[in-house]
Amino acid sequence: MPALKDEESEAHEEVEEAWIAEREKLLEVIEDLELRLDQALCNERELSQLVSEAYSDFPALFPLLLRNVMDEAEENT
């Protein structure tokens, strides 16, 4: 039985490490998109293209990303 618990524990650690790695990648992508959106705010055409890309690539995160950008835009005006 202890061997089974060790295997479960090891499997749990692997899943957790994979989840953390994916989360870190996603956070990097979000940070990059936010930076690109901030830069694109000056260029309407570029902004439109970037918003389309963000929505198609990350539809579930899009509302959060858009809210963050809108909040920053309000702070800067």
N, C-alpha and C positions, 0 to 999 in steps of 0.2 A: 504493500500500500504506500509506503513512503516514496517509492520510485514514481508512482502515479502522481502523487502530490508534487514531486519535483518537476515532472513533465508538465503538469498543469501550470505550475508557477513559472517555468521557463517559457511556455507558450504565452502566458499572460504578459510577461515582460517583453516578449518579441512584438506582440500586438501593441502594447503601450508605446514601445520605441518607434514602431512604424507610424502610429497615430501622431506622435510628437513630431516626427520628421515631416509628415504630410502637413501638419498644422503650421510648422515653421515655413515650409514652402509656400503655403497659402498666404501666410502673413507677409512674406516677401513680395508675392504677387500683388497683394492688396496695397502695400506700401508703394510699389512701383506704379500701380494704377493711380493712386492718389497723387503721387508726384507728377505723373504725366497729365492728370486732369488739372492740377493747379497750373501747370505750364500752359495747358491748352485753353485755359479760360480767356486768354488774350486773343485766341484765334478761333472763331466760331466754327469754321469748317473742320479744323482739327479736333475740336471738342466734340462735334457731332460724330465724327468717325470713331473717336475713342469711346464715346458712350455706347455706340453700336457694338463695338468689340467687347466692351465690358459686359453688356447685357447678354450677348450671345455666348460668351465664355463662362460667365458666372451669374446665371439668372437668379439663383437663390440669394446671392450676396448683393445683387444690384441695388435693392432698396436701401440697404445699410450704407453701401458705398456712396450712393447718390446723396443720401441724407448728410453724410460726413462732408462731402464736397459743398453742398448747399450751405451748411452751417459755417464752413470756412469762408465761403464767398460772402456771407452776410457779415462776418466779423471783419472782413477786409474792405467793406464798403462803408 
